[in-house]
């Protein structure tokens, strides 16, 4: 059971490093393409897009390159997604200075899997610092119901690790609920395992909602993963339940624990499911086939839908259902975030209703 603040300006706040995604058109691979589409992107704003498109107030904490046309594009995109944002303007400092990161990714097709290249040298988001934000104004005077943090930002640099930790401490002190999606990335953790394990463990100890897959819980928090052995989806789900119970025992402050289940049949056809523990009550969505246009952002869509359902105060059974459908919806967009027209559209995805709405 999650009790949310009743006096607030923002339903959801995210900390993020904004960048640009470049995608070849028509599902082509990067190396053979001449035409690309460009969009603003970040995993954390992918999550927040469900709430912002469905009318809840969202705040983005980030940082920008001063006088950059890419920063202008990002700001325009956030405004179009109904998101408030704030963050310092950092001077570029010459051609070898700061910039917004580039994510170069194709969508794949059939048996040719997607390939992603992250080009993050000089990323301005690595400078995120708590001194650039008025935490009392954000958390006390304005008020936030849920602070969502991602392990991607938590591990981006020593500065962003401390930034996320300070946000979590302040949110905990002021009664703001904390959602933490662990999002382990081996390249971010290289040479920092001990330091990041301690930071992630402290943030997880404050969190009310913990989200991750088996790799995330094992490598970020040292929780034993699902036991090997046993065949079939039922055995797999029981293994995940046992793992989540170990997470609950280690981090009892949280009341919601969730993970997604994905089996890739081909690039364009996945089996998609989810498991959530709310208190002592399990909610299991058995994997169902979904058709995929672009898989990137599907997991963020799940988290966004889950948080939206919690913010709306719906029965717990509906939280992973709306998350599952939001994630499935996200995979039908060429952007890596879903842009739901209304709640009905998301629930139609859950119900398997793809009929024309006139």
N, C-alpha and C positions, 0 to 999 in steps of 0.2 A: 504494500500500500504506500503510495507516494502522496504526501500532502504538499501542495504548492502554495507559494505566496499569493495572497489575494490583493495586495497593493503593489502594482508593478507597472512599468512602462513597456518593458520588453518581455515577451513570452520566452524567447530563445536568444541567446548570445553565443557567438562562436569566435574563436581566435584562429587566425589563418594567415597564410602567406599566399597572396594572389599571384597567378601567373597566366600564361597563354598556352592553349592547346592548338596545335596545328595538325589537321587531319586530311589525308588525301581524299579526293572526292570519289564516289562510286565504289567504295570498298577496296580500292587499289592499295598495294604496298607502297611504302615510302620511297624506296630506292628507284621505282619505275614511274613515279608520278611527276606531273608538271603543274597540276592544279591542286590547291589546298584550301581548306576552309579554316578560319581562325576564330577562336572564342576565348573569352575569359574563363578561368577555371581555378578551382581548389576543392579538395575533398570536403572541407568543412562547410563551404558555401553550397556544395552539392547537397549536403544534409539539410541545411537551412532552407533550401529552395522549396521543399514541400510545404513548410509552414508559411513562408512568405507568399507563395502563390495562392495559398488558401486563406490568406487574410490575417494571419497572426503577425504581430509586430516583432521584427527581427533586427538584431544589432550585430555588426561585423567589426571586430577589432583587427586591424592589419597595419601595414606600412606601405608607403608609396615612394617611387622615384620622382623627385621634384621635376616638374616641367616635361615629363615624359608623355609622348602620345600614347604609349601602351598603358600608362597609368590612367590617362583620360578614357581610353576604351574600357578599362576595367571599371572605373567609376560609373560610366554610363550603363554598363551591364548590370552592376549592382542596383542602380536606381531602377532599371527596367524590371528587376526581380523584386521590387518593393522592399529593399533592404536599406536600413540606415547603416552608415559606416563612419568610422573615424580612425585616424592614425597619423603619425608624423610624416612629413615630406622630407625625404633624405636626398641631398644633392648627389647627382650621379658621380661626380668626381672624375670626369674624363672618360675616354673610351674604354678603359680597363677598370672602370669603377662598378657601381651598383646597377642592377637591372632586375626586372621581373623575370622569374624563371620560365623556361620554355619546355613544354611537354609535347613531344613529337610522336604521334601514335596513329597507326592505322587500325581499322576495325576488323580486319581479317575477313575471311569468307570460307564457308564449308570446312574443308580439312586444313586450310591455311590459317593458323592461329594468329591473333593480333600480336603486334610487336610494339613495344613502348620504349622510347628513349627519353630519359629525363636529363635535361641540360640546365643545371642549377648553379653554375659558377657565377659568383658575384651576386647571388640572390639577396635582394633587399630585405626579404622577410626574415632572414637569419639574424637581423638586428633587433627584432621585437624585444621591447624592454618595458617592464612594468612602470618605470618612471615617466613614460610618455602618456600615461593614462591616469585619469582621476578615478580611482577605484571607489572612493566614498560616493562620488556622484553616480557612478554606474550602478553600484550594488545597493546603496542605501537611499539616496535621494530619488533616483529614477526607479530602481528595482528591476530584478530579473528573476523569472521563474526557474529557468533551467540554463545553466552554463554547459555548453558542449565542448569538450576537448578531444583532440585526436593525437594519437601517438606519432603521427607524421610531423606535427608541429612540435610535440614534446621532445622529439629526437633530432630536430633539424640542426640545432647548434646549441652550445652551452648556454647562450643567451636565451634562446626560445625555451629550453628546458626549464630554466629558472623562471621565465615568464609564466609558463603554464602552471608551475608549482605555486607561485605567488597568487595567481588567479584562483586556483583551487582552494588555497588556504583562506583567502578573503571570502570566497563564496561560502565556504563551510561556516565561517564565523558569522556571516550575515543571514544564514538560513536559505540561501539559494541552492537548489538541487543541482547536482553535478552528474553529467553524463560523460563517460570516458570510453571511447572506441580505441582499443589498443593499437591497431594498425602497425604491426611490426614490419620494419624494413631493414634487412641485413646490412645494406650499404650505409645506412644512417647510424647503425650501432657499432660499426667497426672501430675498435680501439676504445670504446666507451661503455662496454658491457656493465661493469660494476657500478659506475656512476649512474647510468640510465636505469638499471634495475632498482636502485634505491629511490630514485625520483619517481619512477612509474609505480613502485609499491606504495609510496606515500600518497600519490594522487588517487590510486585505486582504493586506498583505505578511507579516503574522504568521499568516494563516489557513491551515488545512489543508484546509478544505472551503469552496469559494466557490460561491454560488448566486445566480442572477439571470436576468432576461430581457434582451432586447436593449436596452431603455431603461435598465435598471439599470446595465449595464456601460458604456454610452455616457455617461450623465449623472453617474454616481457616480465613475467611474474614468477617463473619457476614452478608452475603448477603442472603436475603430471597430466599428459594428454590422454585421449581415449585409449583403452587397452586394445592391443592387436588381437586378432582372432575373432572368429564368428563371421558368418556370411549373411548378406542381405541387409536391407535398409533397417529392419527392426533391431538387429544387433548393433548396427552403426549408431542408431539413435540412443540405445541403452548405454553405449560407450560415451557418447557426448553428455548424457545425463549424469553419468558418474563423474566426468570431468567437471561439470558445472557445480556439482555438489562439493567437490574439492575446492573450487573457487569460492563458493559460499562459506565454507568452513574457514578459509584463510582471510576472507574479506566480508565479515558479517554485517558491516555497516550498510552495504548495498541491499536493496530489496528487489531489484530486477536484474536478471542475468540473461543475455541473449546471444545467439549465434545463428548464422545462416548455413544452409546445406545446399551445395551446388555440385551437380555432376554434369560435365560437359560432354554431350553426345557429338555435337559438331559446333562450330563457331556460332551457328544460327539456331541451334536447338539445345536447350539446357533443361535439366531437371532441377527445380528450384523449391527449397523448403526452408523451414526455420524451427528453432526450439527456443522457448522462453520459460524461465522460472520466475514467478512472482510470489514472493514469500515461500509458501510450501506447495504452490499450485503450478503444475506444468501445463504449458500450452505447446502442442506439437503440430506443426503443419507438415504433413507428409509431402515429399517432393512431387511436384507436378510439372508437366512439360510447359515451357514457355518458348516463344519464338523471339529471337534476339537480333536486333538490327546492329547494336553496338553495346557490348557488355560493360564497358567502362562506366562506373558510377552506379551500377546496380546495387552494390552493397551499401553505398552511401544513401541511396534511395530507401533501402530497408530501414536504416537508422532514422532517416528523416520522417518516414511514415510512422514508425514506432513512437518517436518523440511527439509528433503531432497528436497522435491518439491519446497519449498520456496527458498532454497539455489540454486537450478537450474534455478530459475527465470521463472518457468512455469506460465501459467495463473492460477488465483486463484481458478477457478473451479476444477482444477486438484489436488490441495493441499489435500483436504480431501479424494479424490478418491484414491490417492496413499497411503495416511495414512491408509484408510480403508483396502486396499489390503495388505499393509505391516503388519498390525495387524492380518489379517486373515492368512497370510503366516506364521507368527510367531507361531500360534496355531497348525501348522502342523509339527513343530520341537520338538524333545525331549529336546533340549536346550531351555532355556527360552528367547532366542533371535533368530530372523530370520537371516538367512544367504543367502540373495538373490544372485543368480548366475549372474543376470543382470536385467536391467530395464524391459526387455520384460517379464521375469518370473513374476514380480509383476503385470504388466499390464494384463497378462493372467489371474491372479487371479481376478482382477477387472472385466474382461470380461466374467468370468465364463467358460473359456476355459481350460478344464483339459485333452485335447487330448494329445497323445504322440507326443513329438517333436523329430524328427529323423534327 
